[in-house]
Amino acid sequence: MSSKKLKEAKQAIEAGREDLIENVQALEAIIPVDIKAIDIALHLGTPWIPPYIL
């Protein structure tokens, strides 16, 4: 959700809404970097993964 808001805020800045610059900077500071699923380590018994997936 935050990534969507960041994109919308950047578009608004380009359209002249310079009052959103601080918001964009704040969002960029907290939004984590996107990673690929292959980069996520899975371990047997991990509670957030249903047993039928493993």
C-alpha positions as CSV (number, residue, x, y, z in Angstrom):
1,M,0.0,0.0,0.0
2,S,2.8,2.5,0.9
3,S,4.5,1.9,-2.5
4,K,1.3,2.9,-4.2
5,K,1.0,6.0,-2.2
6,L,4.6,6.9,-2.9
7,K,4.0,6.5,-6.6
8,E,0.9,8.7,-6.4
9,A,2.7,11.4,-4.4
10,K,5.6,11.5,-6.9
11,Q,3.1,12.0,-9.7
12,A,1.4,14.7,-7.7
13,I,4.7,16.5,-7.2
14,E,5.4,16.3,-11.0
15,A,2.0,17.9,-11.4
16,G,2.9,20.8,-9.2
17,R,2.1,19.7,-5.7
18,E,5.4,20.6,-4.1
19,D,3.9,20.5,-0.6
20,L,4.1,16.7,-0.9
21,I,7.9,16.6,-1.1
22,E,8.4,15.9,2.6
23,N,5.8,13.1,2.5
24,V,7.7,11.5,-0.4
25,Q,11.0,11.7,1.5
26,A,9.3,10.2,4.6
27,L,7.8,7.3,2.6
28,E,11.1,6.6,0.8
29,A,12.8,6.4,4.2
30,I,10.5,3.6,5.5
31,I,9.4,1.5,2.5
32,P,11.6,-1.6,2.4
33,V,13.3,-2.7,-0.7
34,D,11.4,-5.2,-2.9
35,I,13.0,-8.6,-2.9
36,K,12.3,-11.7,-5.0
37,A,10.6,-14.7,-3.4
38,I,13.7,-16.8,-4.1
39,D,15.6,-14.6,-1.7
40,I,13.4,-15.5,1.3
41,A,14.7,-18.4,3.3
42,L,12.2,-21.1,4.3
43,H,12.7,-23.4,7.2
44,L,10.7,-26.5,8.2
45,G,8.3,-25.6,11.1
46,T,8.3,-21.9,10.4
47,P,5.0,-20.7,12.0
48,W,4.0,-18.3,9.2
49,I,4.1,-21.0,6.5
50,P,1.2,-23.5,6.5
51,P,2.3,-27.1,6.7
52,Y,0.7,-28.0,3.3
53,I,3.1,-25.5,1.5
54,L,6.2,-27.3,2.8
